[in-house]
Amino acid sequence: MIGLLVVAQLIVPFRGWVILLVGLGGGWLISYLWARSLAQNLRFTRETRFGWAQVGDRLEERFTLINPGLAPALWVEVIDHSTMPNYTVSRVTGVGGESMNRWQTHSICQRRGLFTLGPTTLHTGDPFGLYTVTLPYTHLATLTVTPPVVPLPTIEIAPGGRVGEGRPRANTLERTVSAASVREYIPGDTLNWIHWPTSARRNSLFVRLFDSTPSGDWWIFLDLDQHVQVAHAETATEEHGVILAASLADQGLRWGRAVGLVTHGETLAWLPPQPGDGQRQEILRTLALAHPGPRPLGELLGRVRPVFGQQASLIIITPAVSGDWIEALLPLLRRGAVATVLLLDPVSFGGAGDAGATLALLANLGVARYLITPDLLDRPEARPGQQGNWEWRIMPTGRAVAVRRPGDTPWKALA
């Protein structure tokens, strides 16, 4: 339009052309200077509290938009490129000249995995819409969302190992009445094992560990063969198997056991048994990244056979009700390993297959076995997620008192 006005003024001089030319040219200059000010002065930061979370935890982020320049940003489109599913923090906002705009977002972690928060892109421009300013912020952070850990009161792991460790084994040939040590009471323990002096001293129930009790390292085998999985997303046997493995690992480590994990999905995961919180985090991180692959359970058991001794407790989690893998399990049983099989019932997950024959065969072999249905993990008390959540108690006066706070975890900028 300015070019046409210049031509018109040269051919047919007219004062109106000059007025329009000055107005449009001035508006163009103002738009350019306005957009240039925004491009040079806008600053954006993005901060998060946690580097990892569990499914069900609340994720918090804080965003800060600073404009030290004189020209206000009347509209700023914040576009988030995070990879976390069902996580939307994109928005349109604004910030005045020589001012700051800060806001926070909250979201629930719904799926396990390794995700990125960021990068972020800002779109803004001048009030007339002549110029668009795009500001990329490449800062990002990785967030590991681990599977939930839920209580498993109905599952007892068959013990294996040397005499003098672990929980009591019935009908042992070396029974004795002396106690080697104590541990915290776990629901399901008999009251006859409670060590009252220690319980009174520590104001919590403790049970005795007898000299005749066996114990062995826990090896958790998670079957991620993609050909035997049933259903999809959160209702799949894959997810329930991962939650079972995480919960059993947590239970064993709290009991003071050395727990290991073996699984072969897209890649082989091999974590030798170790005690302690560091092993818990390593197992949860490995399970967070586990996905189905082409390796059957029988092949996995066959490959690890040479490394197992007589003191191992094998925990096998699988939806393979056909029982083809039992043949690979037999050599391990002959060498003295003790197995506990958690068989995910495919029928209850919406698939097909009869687990009766496999359960009967395991019973004949003397193997502890459980048939797992979705009801075990879909109970109200198994709702996971504590990090970043508040709990409130309403007093008789009507006042709300915080029972549990998210904590004063410092904000960490994405780098």
ABEGO torsion letter per residue (X at the ends): XAAAAAAAAAABBBAAAAAAAAAAAAAAAAAAAAAAAAAAABBBBBBBABABBBBGBBBBBBBBBBBABABBBABBBBBBABABBGBBABBBBBBBBGBBBBBBBBBBBABBEBBBBOBBBBBBEBAAGABBBBBBBABBBBBBBBBBBBBBAABBBBBBEBBGBEBBBBGBAABBABBABBBBBBBGBBAAABBAAAAAAAGBBBBBBBAABBBBBBBBBBBABAAABBEBEAABAAAAAAAAAAAAAAAAAAAGBBBBBBBBBABBBBBBBBBEAAAAAAAAAAAAABBBBABBAAAAAAAAAAABBAABBBBBBBABAAGAAAAAAAAAAAAGBBBBBBBBBAAAAGBBEBAAAAAAAAAAAGBBBBBBBAAAAABAAABBEABGBBBBBBBAAGBBBBABBAEABBBBBBX
